[in-house]
Amino acid sequence: MIKKPVTIKHQNGLDVRPIALLVQEASQYSSRIYIEVNNRKINAKSIMGMMSLNLGEGEEVTVAAEGEDELDAVDGVEKFLSNQK
């Protein structure tokens, strides 16, 4: 399992559209991917779970992944959250 802290850099935080794109990004990988924040661990492939986090710009989360492509998964999700994709 790999974990990496990431700061959200989307100007308006993660509302419906960015969350849908994040779920699309996470779903490309076979690894299990989670977003951890405030003692909560949410499946990054779950649109409803991700919407429940109500994440804003500047918030720090931890991206965790476990599986065959965990390095690529963490990298891809980190780039998305950092607004580099």
Residue pairs with C-beta under 8 A, 6 or more apart in sequence:
1 64
1 65
1 66
1 70
2 64
2 65
2 66
2 70
2 71
2 74
3 36
3 62
3 63
3 64
3 74
4 62
4 63
4 64
4 74
4 78
5 60
5 61
5 62
5 63
6 60
6 61
6 62
6 63
6 77
6 78
6 81
6 82
7 58
7 59
7 60
7 81
7 82
8 14
8 55
8 56
8 57
8 58
8 59
8 60
8 61
8 81
8 82
9 57
9 58
9 81
9 82
9 83
10 18
10 57
10 81
10 83
11 57
11 83
12 18
12 57
13 54
13 55
13 56
13 57
13 59
14 22
14 50
14 53
14 55
14 56
16 51
19 47
19 50
19 51
20 47
21 80
22 44
22 50
22 77
22 80
22 81
23 44
23 45
23 46
23 47
23 50
25 76
25 77
25 80
25 85
26 33
26 44
26 45
26 73
26 76
26 77
27 45
28 76
29 65
29 67
29 69
29 72
29 73
29 76
30 67
30 68
30 69
31 65
31 66
31 67
31 68
31 69
31 70
31 73
32 43
32 65
32 66
32 67
33 43
33 44
33 45
33 63
33 64
33 65
33 73
33 74
33 77
34 41
34 42
34 43
34 44
34 63
34 64
34 65
35 41
35 42
35 44
35 50
35 53
35 61
35 62
35 63
35 64
35 77
36 42
36 61
36 62
36 63
36 64
37 53
37 55
37 59
37 60
37 61
37 62
40 53
41 64
42 49
42 50
42 52
42 53
43 49
44 50
44 63
44 77
55 61
61 81
63 74
63 77
63 78
63 81
64 74
65 71
65 73
65 74
65 77
67 73
76 85
79 85
